[in-house]
Amino acid sequence: MYVRFEYNRERDAWCLLNKGKSSNNSPTPTSVYQELVTQAGETPTPKDAELFIENYIKQNNLNPEVWKKDCELRFILLADEFQAAAEKVFGVSLDKELTAYLTVNTRCPYSIEEGYFFVSMSKPHPLLTVLHELWHFYTWERFGESELTTIGTEKYNEIKEALTVLLNVECANLLPEGVVDKGYPQHQELREKILGWWKENPNIQYVWEKAKS
């Protein structure tokens, strides 16, 4: 597994326009998208978004190049340990090169097919986002192709989002002090159940079967 961190203004604008207003797991606009709409109107264009991002970066003293290098260095320090923990949990390896795109948006989508995910420069603890998104890639490597058509997109999404609660158990030493993966409000009940099942039997297949039943 190799993660390349990049900043691309067009990608940033795409993330803000396509995932800022709403997403599969949250119908609420992000605060940054709301700022964009306040300045550019209800239907901002890619050009509007790029101009907004340029000004947002200046006003908030963000430096994407510094962010990129900092994320790279921080991730390198824990990458091997994280990979070992994830492989132990999921029983699979992730032999892929992935791209982590930086964004001013506070919502961070990902694409299994295209091998990328986003990391927000507007939120603290970017490495939590990195580990969270990579957990989704491991989940897909273990269950995605065989389970998605069986249980459906909605159920698969619910389980893969809830499974990130295991980061707080298996990767607690890699997270910043006092920082935990909280998940979405609608998945809290399942997350608690997953913790219980994992305590009963720390076997990801066992937990998956319980979650989908």
C-alpha positions as CSV (number, residue, x, y, z in Angstrom):
1,M,0.0,0.0,0.0
2,Y,1.3,3.4,-1.0
3,V,-0.5,6.7,-0.5
4,R,0.5,9.7,-2.5
5,F,-0.7,13.1,-1.2
6,E,-1.6,15.7,-3.8
7,Y,-3.3,19.1,-4.1
8,N,-5.2,19.9,-7.3
9,R,-7.5,22.9,-7.5
10,E,-9.9,21.3,-10.0
11,R,-10.2,18.2,-7.8
12,D,-10.8,20.5,-4.8
13,A,-13.5,22.4,-6.6
14,W,-15.1,19.1,-7.7
15,C,-15.2,17.9,-4.1
16,L,-16.8,21.1,-2.9
17,L,-19.4,21.2,-5.6
18,N,-20.3,17.5,-5.7
19,K,-20.0,16.6,-2.0
20,G,-20.4,19.9,-0.2
21,K,-24.2,20.2,-0.5
22,S,-25.0,16.7,0.6
23,S,-23.7,13.1,0.6
24,N,-25.0,9.6,1.0
25,N,-24.5,9.8,4.8
26,S,-25.3,13.4,5.5
27,P,-28.0,15.6,3.8
28,T,-26.6,18.7,5.5
29,P,-24.4,21.2,3.5
30,T,-20.8,21.6,4.9
31,S,-19.9,24.9,6.4
32,V,-17.5,25.6,3.6
33,Y,-20.1,24.9,0.9
34,Q,-22.5,27.3,2.7
35,E,-19.8,30.0,2.5
36,L,-19.5,29.3,-1.2
37,V,-23.2,29.6,-1.7
38,T,-23.3,32.9,0.3
39,Q,-20.7,34.3,-2.1
40,A,-21.6,32.8,-5.4
41,G,-25.4,32.0,-5.2
42,E,-27.3,28.7,-5.0
43,T,-25.9,27.2,-8.2
44,P,-22.1,27.9,-8.1
45,T,-20.1,26.9,-11.2
46,P,-16.7,25.2,-11.2
47,K,-15.1,28.6,-11.9
48,D,-17.0,30.1,-8.9
49,A,-15.7,27.3,-6.8
50,E,-12.1,27.6,-7.9
51,L,-12.2,31.4,-7.2
52,F,-13.8,30.8,-3.8
53,I,-11.2,28.2,-2.9
54,E,-8.3,30.5,-3.9
55,N,-9.7,33.2,-1.6
56,Y,-10.5,30.7,1.2
57,I,-7.0,29.4,1.2
58,K,-5.6,32.9,1.5
59,Q,-8.0,34.0,4.2
60,N,-7.4,31.0,6.3
61,N,-3.6,31.0,5.8
62,L,-3.6,27.5,4.3
63,N,-0.7,26.3,2.3
64,P,-1.5,23.1,0.4
65,E,2.1,22.3,-0.3
66,V,3.0,22.5,3.3
67,W,-0.1,20.4,4.2
68,K,0.9,17.9,1.6
69,K,4.4,17.4,2.9
70,D,3.2,17.4,6.5
71,C,0.6,14.7,5.8
72,E,3.2,12.6,3.9
73,L,5.7,12.7,6.7
74,R,3.1,12.0,9.4
75,F,1.6,9.1,7.5
76,I,5.0,7.6,6.7
77,L,5.7,7.3,10.4
78,L,2.7,5.1,11.1
79,A,2.0,3.5,7.7
80,D,3.7,0.2,8.4
81,E,2.1,-0.2,11.8
82,F,-1.3,0.7,10.4
83,Q,-0.9,-1.7,7.5
84,A,0.0,-4.5,9.8
85,A,-3.0,-3.8,12.0
86,A,-5.4,-3.5,9.1
87,E,-4.1,-6.7,7.5
88,K,-4.6,-8.5,10.8
89,V,-8.2,-7.3,11.1
90,F,-9.3,-7.9,7.6
91,G,-7.0,-10.8,6.6
92,V,-6.2,-9.2,3.2
93,S,-3.5,-6.9,1.9
94,L,-4.0,-3.7,0.0
95,D,-1.4,-3.8,-2.8
96,K,-2.4,-0.6,-4.4
97,E,-1.2,2.9,-5.0
98,L,-3.8,5.4,-3.7
99,T,-4.0,9.2,-4.0
100,A,-5.1,11.4,-1.1
101,Y,-6.3,14.7,-2.5
102,L,-6.4,17.7,-0.2
103,T,-9.5,19.8,-0.1
104,V,-10.9,22.8,1.7
105,N,-14.2,20.9,2.0
106,T,-15.0,19.2,5.3
107,R,-16.6,16.2,3.7
108,C,-14.2,13.7,2.2
109,P,-15.4,11.3,-0.4
110,Y,-13.5,8.4,-1.9
111,S,-13.5,6.2,-5.0
112,I,-12.6,2.5,-4.9
113,E,-12.6,2.3,-8.6
114,E,-10.3,5.3,-9.2
115,G,-8.1,4.7,-6.1
116,Y,-8.4,8.1,-4.4
117,F,-9.8,9.7,-1.3
118,F,-10.0,13.3,0.0
119,V,-8.5,14.8,3.2
120,S,-9.7,18.1,4.6
121,M,-7.5,21.0,5.3
122,S,-10.3,22.7,7.2
123,K,-10.6,20.1,9.9
124,P,-8.1,19.0,12.6
125,H,-6.4,15.6,12.7
126,P,-6.1,14.8,9.0
127,L,-4.5,11.5,9.7
128,L,-7.7,10.3,11.3
129,T,-9.4,10.9,8.0
130,V,-6.6,9.0,6.2
131,L,-7.0,5.9,8.4
132,H,-10.8,6.1,8.2
133,E,-10.8,6.2,4.4
134,L,-8.2,3.5,4.1
135,W,-10.3,1.3,6.4
136,H,-13.0,1.5,3.7
137,F,-10.5,0.3,1.1
138,Y,-9.6,-2.7,3.3
139,T,-13.3,-3.4,3.9
140,W,-13.9,-3.4,0.1
141,E,-10.9,-5.7,-0.5
142,R,-12.3,-8.2,2.0
143,F,-16.0,-7.9,1.4
144,G,-16.9,-5.5,-1.3
145,E,-17.2,-7.5,-4.5
146,S,-18.8,-10.5,-3.0
147,E,-21.1,-8.8,-0.6
148,L,-22.3,-5.6,-2.3
149,T,-24.7,-7.3,-4.7
150,T,-25.9,-9.7,-1.9
151,I,-26.8,-7.2,0.7
152,G,-27.3,-4.1,-1.4
153,T,-25.7,-0.7,-1.5
154,E,-27.5,0.8,1.5
155,K,-26.7,-2.1,3.9
156,Y,-23.1,-2.3,2.7
157,N,-22.7,1.4,3.2
158,E,-24.1,1.2,6.8
159,I,-21.8,-1.7,7.7
160,K,-18.6,-0.3,6.2
161,E,-19.1,3.1,7.9
162,A,-19.9,1.4,11.2
163,L,-16.8,-0.8,10.9
164,T,-14.5,2.2,11.3
165,V,-15.3,2.0,15.1
166,L,-12.7,-0.7,15.2
167,L,-10.0,1.9,14.5
168,N,-10.6,3.0,18.1
169,V,-9.7,-0.5,19.2
170,E,-7.1,-1.8,16.8
171,C,-5.4,1.5,15.9
172,A,-5.9,3.5,19.1
173,N,-2.1,3.9,19.5
174,L,-1.9,5.5,16.0
175,L,-4.5,8.1,16.6
176,P,-3.6,11.5,18.2
177,E,-4.2,11.6,22.0
178,G,-7.9,12.0,22.8
179,V,-9.0,11.6,19.2
180,V,-11.4,8.8,18.2
181,D,-13.4,7.9,15.1
182,K,-16.9,9.0,15.9
183,G,-18.8,8.0,12.8
184,Y,-22.2,9.2,11.7
185,P,-25.2,9.6,14.1
186,Q,-27.3,7.1,12.3
187,H,-24.7,4.4,12.6
188,Q,-24.1,4.7,16.4
189,E,-26.2,1.7,17.4
190,L,-24.5,-0.6,15.0
191,R,-21.1,0.7,16.0
192,E,-21.8,-0.2,19.6
193,K,-22.9,-3.7,18.5
194,I,-19.8,-4.2,16.5
195,L,-17.6,-3.3,19.5
196,G,-19.5,-6.0,21.5
197,W,-19.2,-8.6,18.7
198,W,-15.5,-7.8,18.3
199,K,-15.0,-8.3,22.0
200,E,-16.9,-11.6,21.9
201,N,-14.9,-12.8,18.9
202,P,-12.3,-10.6,17.2
203,N,-12.9,-12.1,13.8
204,I,-14.0,-9.8,11.0
205,Q,-16.1,-12.4,9.2
206,Y,-18.0,-13.1,12.4
207,V,-18.6,-9.4,12.9
208,W,-19.7,-8.9,9.3
209,E,-22.2,-11.8,9.4
210,K,-23.7,-10.5,12.6
211,A,-23.9,-7.0,11.2
212,K,-25.7,-8.0,8.0
213,S,-28.2,-10.4,9.7
